[in-house]
Amino acid sequence: MDKTISVAPGHGLTSAIKKEVGPMRSNQYYAAIDLGSNSFHMLIVRVVAGSVRTIAKIKRRIRLAEGIRADGTLTPEAERRALECLAIFADRVSDISPKNIRAVGTATLRKINPDDPILERMQQVLGHPIEIISGLAEAETIYQGVAHTSSSHKQLMVCDIGGASTEVALGEGFQPKQLISMDMGCVAWMTRFFPEGRISPSKVAQAIAAAEQLVTPHAANFAYASRPHVVGASGTFKALQEIAIHRGLSQRFKLPWLETLVAELSQYENLTDIQLKGLKPERALVLLPGLCILVALFRQLRLSYVEATEAALREGVLYSMLSDLQHHDVQLRTLTSLAQHYQVDTEQSQRVLNIFAQLTACPSVQQHLPPSASTLARAVAYLHEIGHSLSYKHAGQHNHYVLKNTPLPGFTLRQRHHLLELLTAIVGIIDDDIMPTELPVSPKHALLSRVLRISILCCQRRRDDTVPQCRLTSNLAAPPLLKLHLPANFASQNPFLTSLLNEESRFQQSFGGLLIS
């Protein structure tokens, strides 16, 4: 059951009360505090143009799960680390309105003896209520954090391997359907199966088998899932992502690679010896224990893949306070916010989208495009205009920089990569950037960039009544030859657009060709 730590009257709350009544506390900022079993996190944001902008992130590795004794009390060292961190958090949120602050505690705090005075001291130091949420509530909050920062999928599965517990949630949109919380985590598994950091193949096998034993009773509840989009929302997945990026491997992790990595790590004698390129030192100690749990999840829940996500429990805590931002289309919320921030001409973006739909209506064109073509095209239609809002000169370079360095809630890392490729491929159309020398590597995304270029060119008069009623066809070659069918007398009546399209036809000769008729 969820609970809030109660504080007896007169027990050191003076500083908290002073902060409560101080004149400088702002309603513009929100703070989400996640008191986890391995790390304490704090996320501070400001709502700007209908979307959240991160102001600060604070993370401290507390290793609370390492410090809990069998009787439910914490070691003095763990207490000290926790209280020192909470003092930092308290100072940082001292100028934020209390109603805009929410702090939650998870697995290790659930295990602490409720009579232990440390719980009261923690709340006194923070100066704010701490909710100790149940495992199922934790799973649901993590799910909401991912759902509100990722694009919608028919089925979404979220896995979180924490320090002392592991949560799995399956749902659709913002609605979780199945929630489980299991009493295992990377810190707990490190302590239990790798005492003093010692590694052996038998210990690895025991860690995986023990995790499978805990997952097995829940497998039937997930059997109905039909190819869900699976994401991982904790440090184990981020560590895997760092390793995969450094090795040039897919960021969709599958079981064979995970098992190979487990075998590779099993060759080390001690967890402290693990050194992999791309792996941050602070993640090294808990990577192998977390991997053992992940392999068990793959085997028992029959997962086909998992991708890392930036969102986690703290994002779920945050969005629980921001009901106005609980938008069913997270990508559109992000694009609309960026458009407002950069004063983008959204009417022009819509013109581009309308003609893109017109040009891709032909089945011979559709079959050559990626499944996510419409989603990516919408994003490009919005984002392409950002560079021009900053400067006509080198607009494409500005746009590329903004996209590369701006958080895009709702878009996965793979989608961000595709967007960067597409935006690079459409430079030089209406600005002074140099035309690209290559298109995206994927043939489907290369064709998508070609169609987007034509769509943007057809809208260069920036008026609805000047956009041509045209259609696009293609042959079955690879890369396909495109043919743009324009109205009769179009060339004589529209010399400007005709000149742009003829120049584009010459450009596309190197990529399959474009005929104008």
Secondary structure, DSSP 8 states (H G I E B T S, - for coil): --EE----TTSS-HHHHHHHH-TT-BSSEEEEEEE-SSEEEEEEEEEETTEEEEEEEEEEE--GGGGB-TTS-B-HHHHHHHHHHHHHHHHHTTTB-GGGEEEEE-HHHHHS-TT-THHHHHHHHHTS-EEE--HHHHHHHHHHHHHTTB---SSEEEEEE-SS-EEEEEEETTEEEEEEEES--HHHHHHHHSGGGB--HHHHHHHHHHHHHHHGGGGGGGTT--S-EEEE-SHHHHHHHHHHHHHT--SEE-HHHHHHHHHHHTTSSBGGG---TT--HHHHHHHHHHHHHHHHHHHHHT---EEE-S--HHHHHHHHS-GGG--S-HHHHHHHHHHHHTT--HHHHHHHHHHHHHHTTSHHHHTTS-TTHHHHHHHHHHHHHHHHHH-STTHHHHHHHHHHHS--TB--HHHHHHHHHHHHHTTTSSSSS---S---SSHHHHHHHHHHHHHHHHTTT-SGGGS---EEEE-SSSS--EEEE--TTHHHH-HHHHHHHHHHHHHGGGGT-EEE-
